[in-house]
């Protein structure tokens, strides 16, 4: 069965911009900050994106395929680990922690109303939808705790992160 989202994740197909998943997963921090059309491909959700009309939409079909495929979940974890590194974090199993001291000066996601907070919402939602609910919960809790300790994040943002877990 051909499925554009699954075929992209498996490296069989490019996205609408001609990029394969391996290219996106090798973005450096500069490109992770300034490109705004990769996150929707690495972390697809069940709603569209006003930032990328080509964003993959998750249906029950993709959810079932991810649930049955450890390979697809590992591929998504590779993207997740890349984003954690970008945010100054690391993962050991389901444990997520800061790699170094966090501050808004060096970690933009901690600044008020930063676009990376939208990306975090997307990551939480995508993980939750695609068979990694426990990790999505852990990520949500960790980002909330770190945001409250080191950032200037609005209460509405925290509520978006919580709502992303509602399946």
Residue pairs with C-beta under 8 A, 6 or more apart in sequence:
3 61
3 62
3 65
4 13
4 56
5 44
5 56
5 58
5 62
6 62
6 65
6 72
7 13
8 14
8 15
8 20
8 21
8 41
8 56
9 21
9 72
9 75
9 76
10 21
10 71
10 72
10 75
11 20
11 21
11 22
13 20
14 20
15 24
15 37
15 41
15 54
16 54
17 37
17 54
19 38
19 41
21 41
21 42
21 75
21 79
24 38
24 41
24 42
24 79
25 42
25 78
25 79
25 82
27 35
27 38
27 82
29 86
31 38
32 38
32 82
32 83
32 86
33 86
33 108
33 116
36 51
36 52
36 115
37 51
37 52
37 54
39 119
39 122
39 123
40 49
40 51
40 52
40 54
40 55
40 56
40 122
41 52
41 55
41 56
42 76
42 79
42 83
43 76
43 79
43 119
43 122
43 123
43 125
43 126
43 127
44 55
44 56
44 57
44 58
44 62
44 126
44 130
45 55
45 57
45 58
45 122
45 125
45 126
45 129
46 57
46 58
46 59
46 125
46 129
47 57
48 55
48 57
49 55
56 62
58 126
58 129
58 130
62 130
63 129
63 130
63 131
65 72
66 72
66 73
66 76
66 130
66 131
67 130
67 131
72 130
73 130
73 131
73 132
76 126
76 127
76 130
76 132
77 132
80 91
80 123
80 127
80 135
80 139
81 90
81 91
83 119
83 123
84 90
84 91
84 96
85 99
87 107
87 109
87 116
87 120
88 98
88 99
88 100
88 102
88 106
88 107
89 96
89 97
89 98
89 99
89 142
89 146
90 96
90 97
90 98
90 99
94 134
94 135
94 138
95 138
96 138
96 139
96 142
97 142
98 146
102 110
102 146
102 149
102 150
102 151
103 110
103 150
104 110
104 111
104 150
104 151
104 152
107 150
108 114
108 116
109 116
109 117
109 119
109 120
109 151
110 146
110 147
110 150
110 151
110 152
110 153
111 151
111 152
112 151
112 152
112 153
112 154
113 154
113 157
117 153
117 157
117 160
120 139
120 143
120 161
121 157
121 160
121 161
121 164
122 164
123 136
123 139
124 136
124 139
124 140
124 143
124 161
124 164
124 165
125 136
125 164
125 165
127 133
127 135
127 136
127 139
128 136
128 137
128 164
128 165
128 167
129 167
133 165
133 167
136 164
136 165
137 165
140 161
140 162
140 164
140 165
143 161
144 158
144 161
147 153
147 157
147 158
